[in-house]
Amino acid sequence: MTKESPTRMDLTLRNSRIKLPLGQIFWREVGQGPVLVFLHGSWSDGSQWLPVIEQLSQNYHCFVPDLLGFGESEKPKVHYSIELEVECLFHYLEALHLPQVYLIGHSLGGWIAASYALKHSEQVWGLILLAPDGVQAEGQGESWQWARWVVARPPIAYSIVRSLLPLARLFGWHKGIEQAIKQRQELIKSPTACKLLFQRRRTEIQAELVQERLHELRVPILILQGKKDNPHAIASSQTYAHNTPKAHLQLIDQGDSNLPEALPGLVARQIDDFVRNLNAKGFY
């Protein structure tokens, strides 16, 4: 079912749903021209791309799905994995008869986009990756263990800890407790991301990392990374850039962890320049 709906930016979108073998997918669509498919980050849904596609819709056909388990897409009770999301994306593009596309992915979406290009390179004209996940940066294991511990605690444990905060403040122990509670509140807003990133066996997650296969990526790649992002994210982007034959890393001086929403105009210009340059060289 398709309907027209104005966004807060007066961008007229075609909002649609389609039933796929793995579940129903919701997406936003606008524009005409070369096909851009936007994959959102771990703690968001496709709406994070609205400020960007507003800038691109006059020259490009933009597709912005909510990944399986996120946003308005179906949340089936399945074992989530990067491979599952890649398979669902394949069915989605096949159902919409989109044989060649540019994939744009942020964080988790970048990991899925890179994994998709490794498996279906003939369908991908180019990749634009913003602070992509999917590689093991130095020191990242400790932060992963901490997030895994925070997510794993049962709700009742946090109720007990919260009740002890006044006493903890008396002894100066409250900062760590408050940090854990705040981080948990942020993480559990996206339960599917928690399942993908923290609630699987570590060996399973590591088996889906792409760093050992980056040399196989033969499509042109633009990597956008904010200089004000955390060191692990910057190191991950550098790993992509150093190990991928046709990758270019663009560091954004004023950018942090959320480039699509914080700097949509800059991101849109980078995407437009990248695609235009490839077209001029005969890639499209």
LUMLUMLO-94231 format. One record per residue (C-alpha): residue in three letters; residue number from 1; z, y, x; chain. Coordinates in steps of 0.001 Angstrom, whole numbers. Example, Ala and Ser with C-alpha at 12.3 -4.5 7.8 and 13.67 -1.06 7.14 Angstrom:
NODE:ala:1:7800:-4500:12300:A
NODE:ser:2:7140:-1060:13670:A
***
This chain:
NODE:met:1:0:0:0:A
NODE:thr:2:-958:3415:1389:A
NODE:lys:3:200:6879:373:A
NODE:glu:4:-53:10425:1677:A
NODE:ser:5:3194:12070:2799:A
NODE:pro:6:3777:15425:4485:A
NODE:thr:7:6227:15437:7404:A
NODE:arg:8:8617:18256:8300:A
NODE:met:9:5801:19548:10550:A
NODE:asp:10:3299:19567:7670:A
NODE:leu:11:1463:16645:9278:A
NODE:thr:12:-227:14559:6589:A
NODE:leu:13:323:10875:7360:A
NODE:arg:14:-980:7678:5856:A
NODE:asn:15:2107:5472:5550:A
NODE:ser:16:1291:1787:5193:A
NODE:arg:17:2767:-1715:5275:A
NODE:ile:18:1159:-5030:6057:A
NODE:lys:19:2461:-8576:5843:A
NODE:leu:20:1945:-10427:9130:A
NODE:pro:21:2864:-14014:10098:A
NODE:leu:22:6121:-12827:11712:A
NODE:gly:23:7094:-10269:9074:A
NODE:gln:24:6064:-7075:7335:A
NODE:ile:25:5213:-4094:9546:A
NODE:phe:26:5422:-446:8508:A
NODE:trp:27:3329:2171:10277:A
NODE:arg:28:2253:5794:10188:A
NODE:glu:29:-1383:6715:10763:A
NODE:val:30:-3304:9947:11159:A
NODE:gly:31:-6519:11336:12635:A
NODE:gln:32:-9881:10053:13820:A
NODE:gly:33:-11335:9289:17237:A
NODE:pro:34:-10203:7097:20138:A
NODE:val:35:-7370:4816:19008:A
NODE:leu:36:-3868:5526:20313:A
NODE:val:37:-1072:3091:19426:A
NODE:phe:38:2460:4392:19969:A
NODE:leu:39:5405:2033:20569:A
NODE:his:40:8860:3539:20192:A
NODE:gly:41:11956:3180:22345:A
NODE:ser:42:15020:970:22084:A
NODE:trp:43:17207:3241:19987:A
NODE:ser:44:14609:4789:17705:A
NODE:asp:45:11632:3963:15481:A
NODE:gly:46:8112:5278:15130:A
NODE:ser:47:9322:8640:13831:A
NODE:gln:48:10188:9659:17398:A
NODE:trp:49:6438:10109:18014:A
NODE:leu:50:5775:12506:15116:A
NODE:pro:51:6034:15691:17239:A
NODE:val:52:3557:14171:19726:A
NODE:ile:53:954:12914:17266:A
NODE:glu:54:1003:16277:15501:A
NODE:gln:55:-539:17665:18691:A
NODE:leu:56:-3100:14838:19018:A
NODE:ser:57:-4202:14101:15464:A
NODE:gln:58:-7261:16370:15512:A
NODE:asn:59:-8941:14392:18300:A
NODE:tyr:60:-7415:10903:18120:A
NODE:his:61:-6755:8135:15632:A
NODE:cys:62:-3000:7630:15985:A
NODE:phe:63:-1179:4485:14849:A
NODE:val:64:2615:4529:14997:A
NODE:pro:65:4221:1227:13928:A
NODE:asp:66:7912:469:13643:A
NODE:leu:67:8368:-2617:15802:A
NODE:leu:68:9447:-5822:14090:A
NODE:gly:69:13172:-5519:13364:A
NODE:phe:70:13205:-1719:13630:A
NODE:gly:71:12957:1202:11234:A
NODE:glu:72:11180:402:7986:A
NODE:ser:73:9569:-2787:9275:A
NODE:glu:74:10992:-6125:8174:A
NODE:lys:75:14074:-7418:9985:A
NODE:pro:76:13681:-11209:9772:A
NODE:lys:77:16462:-13481:10983:A
NODE:val:78:14634:-14751:14058:A
NODE:his:79:15324:-15003:17768:A
NODE:tyr:80:14002:-11681:19058:A
NODE:ser:81:12218:-11494:22387:A
NODE:ile:82:9617:-9365:24148:A
NODE:glu:83:7131:-12208:23640:A
NODE:leu:84:7815:-12114:19890:A
NODE:glu:85:7125:-8365:19774:A
NODE:val:86:3931:-8844:21801:A
NODE:glu:87:2768:-11558:19406:A
NODE:cys:88:3537:-9360:16412:A
NODE:leu:89:1611:-6462:17975:A
NODE:phe:90:-1367:-8774:18526:A
NODE:his:91:-1369:-9793:14841:A
NODE:tyr:92:-1023:-6134:13846:A
NODE:leu:93:-4004:-4938:15884:A
NODE:glu:94:-6046:-7933:14780:A
NODE:ala:95:-5273:-7318:11092:A
NODE:leu:96:-6282:-3649:11411:A
NODE:his:97:-9478:-4582:13307:A
NODE:leu:98:-8560:-2559:16392:A
NODE:pro:99:-10245:-4427:19267:A
NODE:gln:100:-9679:-1781:21983:A
NODE:val:101:-6834:714:22109:A
NODE:tyr:102:-4759:2927:24350:A
NODE:leu:103:-1110:1836:24270:A
NODE:ile:104:1625:4448:24639:A
NODE:gly:105:5170:3111:24993:A
NODE:his:106:8606:4632:25554:A
NODE:ser:107:11410:2591:27240:A
NODE:leu:108:11433:-724:25315:A
NODE:gly:109:8008:174:23909:A
NODE:gly:110:6756:597:27475:A
NODE:trp:111:7982:-2888:28359:A
NODE:ile:112:6185:-4322:25325:A
NODE:ala:113:3016:-2337:26097:A
NODE:ala:114:2918:-3550:29709:A
NODE:ser:115:3578:-7134:28611:A
NODE:tyr:116:799:-6847:26044:A
NODE:ala:117:-1669:-5538:28635:A
NODE:leu:118:-802:-8447:30948:A
NODE:lys:119:-1634:-10911:28188:A
NODE:his:120:-4512:-9104:26431:A
NODE:ser:121:-6021:-6834:29066:A
NODE:glu:122:-9443:-6918:27393:A
NODE:gln:123:-7991:-5060:24395:A
NODE:val:124:-6291:-2250:26342:A
NODE:trp:125:-8300:711:27640:A
NODE:gly:126:-5262:2274:29272:A
NODE:leu:127:-1468:2491:29268:A
NODE:ile:128:772:5552:29057:A
NODE:leu:129:4348:4512:29797:A
NODE:leu:130:7307:6866:29378:A
NODE:ala:131:10429:5767:31288:A
NODE:pro:132:9448:2117:30754:A
NODE:asp:133:11941:-749:30713:A
NODE:gly:134:11004:-4230:31890:A
NODE:val:135:11821:-4229:35583:A
NODE:gln:136:15068:-4765:37490:A
NODE:ala:137:16091:-1570:39284:A
NODE:glu:138:18786:-1541:41946:A
NODE:gly:139:22266:-1272:40431:A
NODE:gln:140:20988:-1865:36917:A
NODE:gly:141:22813:-5184:36620:A
NODE:glu:142:26209:-3493:36504:A
NODE:ser:143:25224:-1142:33671:A
NODE:trp:144:23674:-4080:31800:A
NODE:gln:145:26908:-6066:32116:A
NODE:trp:146:28917:-3103:30838:A
NODE:ala:147:26636:-2560:27821:A
NODE:arg:148:26670:-6287:27092:A
NODE:trp:149:30492:-6286:27148:A
NODE:val:150:30665:-3219:24888:A
NODE:val:151:28292:-4730:22311:A
NODE:ala:152:29955:-8155:22394:A
NODE:arg:153:33428:-6984:21345:A
NODE:pro:154:34129:-7724:17643:A
NODE:pro:155:34705:-4705:15341:A
NODE:ile:156:38378:-5579:14866:A
NODE:ala:157:38929:-5239:18609:A
NODE:tyr:158:37698:-1658:18477:A
NODE:ser:159:39896:-921:15466:A
NODE:ile:160:42908:-2060:17470:A
NODE:val:161:41840:-127:20562:A
NODE:arg:162:41215:3010:18503:A
NODE:ser:163:44721:2775:17039:A
NODE:leu:164:46101:2721:20597:A
NODE:leu:165:44270:5899:21676:A
NODE:pro:166:47232:8269:21091:A
NODE:leu:167:49392:6117:23373:A
NODE:ala:168:46604:5791:25919:A
NODE:arg:169:46278:9585:26104:A
NODE:leu:170:49925:9829:27105:A
NODE:phe:171:49232:7666:30162:A
NODE:gly:172:45792:9086:30946:A
NODE:trp:173:43903:5891:30044:A
NODE:his:174:41946:7328:27141:A
NODE:lys:175:38660:8331:28840:A
NODE:gly:176:37451:4781:29453:A
NODE:ile:177:38445:3705:25932:A
NODE:glu:178:36717:6693:24345:A
NODE:gln:179:33589:6042:26419:A
NODE:ala:180:33447:2396:25307:A
NODE:ile:181:33936:3298:21647:A
NODE:lys:182:31291:6043:21767:A
NODE:gln:183:28778:3835:23561:A
NODE:arg:184:29301:996:21112:A
NODE:gln:185:28755:3349:18163:A
NODE:glu:186:25438:4447:19670:A
NODE:leu:187:24238:963:20603:A
NODE:ile:188:24983:-790:17319:A
NODE:lys:189:22823:1735:15454:A
NODE:ser:190:19909:-419:16634:A
NODE:pro:191:20995:-4054:16202:A
NODE:thr:192:17566:-5474:17084:A
NODE:ala:193:17545:-3585:20388:A
NODE:cys:194:21007:-5017:21105:A
NODE:lys:195:19687:-8504:20420:A
NODE:leu:196:16692:-7955:22711:A
NODE:leu:197:18518:-6277:25580:A
NODE:phe:198:22116:-7527:25576:A
NODE:gln:199:22618:-10495:23256:A
NODE:arg:200:20315:-13009:24913:A
NODE:arg:201:20951:-15152:27959:A
NODE:arg:202:20405:-13170:31112:A
NODE:thr:203:17997:-15795:32444:A
NODE:glu:204:15854:-15423:29316:A
NODE:ile:205:15709:-11647:29682:A
NODE:gln:206:14881:-11880:33384:A
NODE:ala:207:12056:-14318:32643:A
NODE:glu:208:10390:-11614:30535:A
NODE:leu:209:10649:-8874:33165:A
NODE:val:210:7237:-7775:34402:A
NODE:gln:211:7967:-6623:37966:A
NODE:glu:212:6622:-9809:39570:A
NODE:arg:213:3366:-9460:37635:A
NODE:leu:214:2688:-5733:37920:A
NODE:his:215:9:-6390:40538:A
NODE:glu:216:-1950:-8190:37794:A
NODE:leu:217:-2199:-5039:35657:A
NODE:arg:218:-5757:-3836:36172:A
NODE:val:219:-5934:-1187:33452:A
NODE:pro:220:-5446:2506:34287:A
NODE:ile:221:-1815:3533:33818:A
NODE:leu:222:-57:6882:33529:A
NODE:ile:223:3730:6814:33922:A
NODE:leu:224:5720:9817:32688:A
NODE:gln:225:9289:10117:33915:A
NODE:gly:226:11816:12908:33481:A
NODE:lys:227:13544:13984:36680:A
NODE:lys:228:16781:14582:34747:A
NODE:asp:229:16883:11002:33447:A
NODE:asn:230:19417:8525:34847:A
NODE:pro:231:18744:7031:38313:A
NODE:his:232:18044:3541:36914:A
NODE:ala:233:15249:4863:34665:A
NODE:ile:234:13688:6811:37535:A
NODE:ala:235:13877:3753:39807:A
NODE:ser:236:12213:1623:37099:A
NODE:ser:237:9308:4067:36769:A
NODE:gln:238:8912:4111:40545:A
NODE:thr:239:8818:305:40576:A
NODE:tyr:240:5967:368:38046:A
NODE:ala:241:4095:2987:40057:A
NODE:his:242:4499:1289:43447:A
NODE:asn:243:3485:-2175:42279:A
NODE:thr:244:607:-1473:39885:A
NODE:pro:245:-2886:-948:41369:A
NODE:lys:246:-4128:1793:39020:A
NODE:ala:247:-870:3582:38193:A
NODE:his:248:-77:7270:38566:A
NODE:leu:249:3525:8487:38277:A
NODE:gln:250:4017:11984:36883:A
NODE:leu:251:7574:13307:37325:A
NODE:ile:252:8569:15932:34741:A
NODE:asp:253:10930:18521:36241:A
NODE:gln:254:12670:19505:33008:A
NODE:gly:255:12486:16079:31342:A
NODE:asp:256:15349:13724:30611:A
NODE:ser:257:15513:10391:28769:A
NODE:asn:258:13750:11421:25567:A
NODE:leu:259:10430:12985:26499:A
NODE:pro:260:8615:12343:23152:A
NODE:glu:261:11069:14455:21168:A
NODE:ala:262:12252:16881:23851:A
NODE:leu:263:8831:17822:25281:A
NODE:pro:264:6194:16728:22746:A
NODE:gly:265:3644:19358:23750:A
NODE:leu:266:3768:18375:27402:A
NODE:val:267:3581:14654:26552:A
NODE:ala:268:614:15240:24238:A
NODE:arg:269:-1238:17192:26931:A
NODE:gln:270:-619:14446:29481:A
NODE:ile:271:-1954:11813:27062:A
NODE:asp:272:-4991:13934:26202:A
NODE:asp:273:-5819:14618:29857:A
NODE:phe:274:-5424:10939:30754:A
NODE:val:275:-7723:9708:27979:A
NODE:arg:276:-10317:12453:28561:A
NODE:asn:277:-10453:11637:32268:A
NODE:leu:278:-10989:7953:31523:A
NODE:asn:279:-13710:8796:29015:A
NODE:ala:280:-15433:10998:31582:A
NODE:lys:281:-15418:8093:34017:A
NODE:gly:282:-16935:5779:31416:A
NODE:phe:283:-13856:3706:30577:A
NODE:tyr:284:-14205:4310:26834:A
***
